[in-house]
Amino acid sequence: MDKTLFSNLQLPEALLANLETLGYLEMTPIQALALPLAMIGKDLIAQAKTGSGKTAAFGIPLLNGLDVLDPGTQALVICPTRELSIQVSNEMRRLARYRNNIKVVTVYGGQALSLQRAALEQGAHVVVGTPGRIKALLSREILALDGVRVLVLDEADRMLEMGFMDDVIDIIAATPKTRQTLLFSATYPENIQSLSARFQRDPARVNIEAQRSHSDIEQKMVACGSTAKFEAVVSLLSGFEPQSALIFCNTKIAAKEVYAYLDELGFSVGELHGDLEQRDREKILMRFRHQGCRVLVATDVAARGLDIDELSAVINFEAPHDPESYVHRIGRTGRAGKSGLAFTLFAPGERHKIDAIREFIGADIPIEPIASLSGGTGRPLVSDKVTLCIAAGRKDKIRPGDVLGALTGEGGIDGKAVGKIDVMDYDAYVTVDRKAAKKAFARLSENKIKGRKYKIRIL
């Protein structure tokens, strides 16, 4: 018997059917180890990185144990960043489709408290959010956690690195001591051990060793002078022409400079760093996911938890400060059996970082001069897609089919020109071919969706 099949778990038939619809057939290593323990109520320490399938590892048992008739908050998932909170919430909603009326509410800074208060007042079986905003909602008595049965700390090591220890401790103290606590962390430093010892009861520990070799990723270390890195990025992008590329910088200043340089040259590029307002960060992430821009320049903190389907290439504009960050960065490409490219630009003064990375992953990654990799036309990468934003979402009862129908109804645009559709709480996003963008904008602006007209923006 194959122990990695979801069908071997004691799960409701409706849940198994939904998992099959979502493409969840075989469990990932972290799911195979964590799910059987979590399902019987054990506290858990699980070492697993982004992209390992950990959301389903805690989401499936969490959702399975909910009492839908009780509108109170029964599960709390704490995440280090807004982006990860949104990503986890979206996946939880997908997993919850097998049961009617499960409400998942996302809370984070940068969004009005009044909106989150309204959402919570309508009932929230599951709350997903960042420590600062959860603490603020608690202190204002907008959120009550006395009915929490399952508490999840997602990417706990990153939360503590970002200085959220005190907030996390205060939040946990507001939950019942009888709760189940599931702690997920890419690493297991001393402060995580002390947090576990303080708040968990006889936790089981499972460990998925971080994949260091990344056999599906073609890795290259590219030697170039520090002043030549901007030209080197252009050479790599125009020479290899990846469908999508994520460029990592070590600082916000570098990210802004790389973005400005590529934008000036006409690349379809976006930037993601801590100086951006949350609304702007959400919009650029949506554009990138929808292929509305082909290149995203980001810092590590801003990209934490970022999960992009079929990312073609990762370029390290600077070698990361530690080898484990390198593994996390390049692990965003080459997923699900697909191949990927990973380039790391380094100046002579960064050679020690390259040596440390090669030793850490145990592979002799080739070092090549930029001249041997340059080429191509030099033309900027431009997207042939456009992302439209509709000022209505899940709270307005909007569904993807409603958006598609408004676009492709009688006399509308060809369905083949419509790409990905994402419906969030208060907005909906749809990607269309650039050549159909003007007509799509007009259709959505003129036609009613669910009996109402909504404001449309081009991202």
Buried (B, 14 or more C-beta within 10 A) or exposed (E): EEEEEBEEBEBEEEBBEBBEEBEBEEBBBBBBBBBBBBBEEBBBBBBBBBBBBBBBBBBBBBBBBBEBEEBEBBBBBBBBBBBBBBBBBBBBBBBBBBBEEBBBBBBBEBBEBEEBBEBBEEBBBBBBBBBBBBBBBBEEEBBEBEBBBBBBBBBBBBBBBBEBBEBBEBBBEBBEEEBBBBBBBBBBEEEBEEBBEEBBEEBBBBEBEBBBEBEBBBBBBBBBEEEBBBBBBBBBBBBBBBEBBBBBBBEBEBBBBBBBBBBEBEBBBBBBBEEBEBEBBBBBBBBBBBBBBBBBBBBBBBBBBBBBEEBBBBBBBBBBEEBBBBBBBBBBBBBEEEEBBBBBBBBEEBBEBBEBBBEBBEBEBEBBEBEEBBEBEEEBBEBEBBBBBBEBBBBBEBBEEBBBBBBBEEEBBEEEBBBBBBBBBBBBBBBBBBEBBEBBBEBBEEBEBEEEEBEBEEB
